Amino acid sequence: MDLQDEWDIESAMKVLRHPTVDSKLWADAVEWLMLYGPDETRQLLLQASGTATHECFPDLQAKGYAADGQPCYNVEDLAKSLNISKNEAEAMIKEKEKLHKIHHFIDEKDTMKVQ
């Protein structure tokens, strides 16, 4: 079963509203909403994700922005922020690419640079 078919908007939102839901299940629902939810919900979650990233990892800085405006980070910087190796970070991203069927690695030359 494809990830897209594992949830619908009603079930994902029910999980987000539940006061005692398991953190893994909550994260899965958020991930689904960020990928397949309505545009308004996706934008709210992306803004919240950006705020959380800035608050939890203040030293992590975007190296550029994708065509859709999403921040792009250097894999080595991500790994350092997460206290994991670059290989582990790359493996995690590749697993998400496989799961989401979306290309997450962006060549630096294809990003808009931060001034």
C-alpha positions as CSV (number, residue, x, y, z in Angstrom):
1,M,0.0,0.0,0.0
2,D,1.3,3.5,-0.9
3,L,1.8,6.0,1.8
4,Q,-0.8,8.3,0.2
5,D,-3.4,5.5,0.6
6,E,-2.6,4.9,4.3
7,W,-4.5,8.0,5.5
8,D,-7.2,10.4,4.6
9,I,-7.7,13.9,5.9
10,E,-10.3,12.9,8.5
11,S,-8.2,10.1,10.0
12,A,-5.0,12.3,10.0
13,M,-6.8,15.2,11.7
14,K,-8.4,12.9,14.3
15,V,-4.9,11.7,15.3
16,L,-3.6,15.3,15.5
17,R,-6.5,16.3,17.8
18,H,-6.2,13.3,20.1
19,P,-4.8,14.3,23.5
20,T,-2.8,11.1,24.2
21,V,-1.8,9.8,20.8
22,D,1.5,7.9,20.4
23,S,4.2,10.3,19.2
24,K,5.2,8.0,16.2
25,L,1.5,7.9,15.1
26,W,1.2,11.6,15.5
27,A,4.4,12.2,13.4
28,D,3.1,9.8,10.7
29,A,-0.2,11.8,10.5
30,V,1.7,15.1,10.3
31,E,4.0,13.7,7.6
32,W,1.0,12.5,5.5
33,L,-0.7,15.9,5.9
34,M,2.5,17.7,4.8
35,L,2.7,15.6,1.7
36,Y,-0.9,15.0,0.8
37,G,-3.1,17.2,2.9
38,P,-5.1,20.3,1.7
39,D,-2.9,23.2,0.7
40,E,-4.0,25.4,3.7
41,T,-3.1,22.6,6.1
42,R,0.2,21.9,4.4
43,Q,1.2,25.6,4.5
44,L,0.4,25.8,8.3
45,L,2.4,22.7,9.0
46,L,5.3,23.9,6.9
47,Q,5.3,27.2,8.8
48,A,5.2,25.3,12.1
49,S,8.0,23.0,11.0
50,G,10.1,26.1,10.1
51,T,9.5,27.6,13.5
52,A,10.3,24.4,15.3
53,T,13.5,23.9,13.3
54,H,14.6,27.5,14.1
55,E,13.8,27.0,17.8
56,C,15.3,23.5,18.2
57,F,18.3,24.0,15.9
58,P,19.2,27.7,16.0
59,D,22.6,27.1,14.4
60,L,21.1,25.2,11.4
61,Q,20.9,27.6,8.5
62,A,19.3,27.1,5.1
63,K,21.9,27.2,2.3
64,G,19.3,28.2,-0.2
65,Y,15.7,27.8,-1.2
66,A,14.0,25.4,-3.6
67,A,11.8,26.8,-6.4
68,D,8.7,26.2,-4.2
69,G,10.3,28.4,-1.4
70,Q,11.2,25.5,0.9
71,P,14.5,25.9,2.7
72,C,17.4,23.6,1.6
73,Y,20.0,22.5,4.0
74,N,23.5,21.0,3.7
75,V,23.4,17.3,4.6
76,E,26.6,17.6,6.8
77,D,24.9,20.5,8.7
78,L,21.8,18.4,9.2
79,A,23.8,15.5,10.5
80,K,25.8,17.7,12.9
81,S,22.6,19.2,14.3
82,L,21.1,15.7,14.8
83,N,24.3,14.3,16.2
84,I,24.5,11.6,13.6
85,S,26.9,10.8,10.8
86,K,26.6,12.3,7.3
87,N,26.0,8.7,6.0
88,E,23.2,8.2,8.5
89,A,21.6,11.5,7.5
90,E,21.8,10.6,3.8
91,A,20.4,7.1,4.5
92,M,17.4,8.7,6.3
93,I,16.7,11.1,3.4
94,K,17.0,8.3,0.8
95,E,14.6,6.2,2.8
96,K,12.1,9.1,2.8
97,E,12.6,9.5,-0.9
98,K,11.8,5.8,-1.4
99,L,8.7,6.0,0.9
100,H,7.4,9.3,-0.5
101,K,8.4,8.7,-4.1
102,I,9.6,12.3,-4.1
103,H,13.1,13.5,-4.7
104,H,14.4,15.3,-1.6
105,F,18.0,15.8,-2.5
106,I,18.4,19.1,-4.5
107,D,21.5,20.0,-6.3
108,E,22.9,23.2,-4.7
109,K,23.1,24.9,-8.2
110,D,19.3,24.4,-8.5
111,T,18.6,26.5,-5.3
112,M,18.1,30.2,-4.8
113,K,21.0,31.4,-2.6
114,V,20.5,33.0,0.7
115,Q,21.9,36.6,0.6
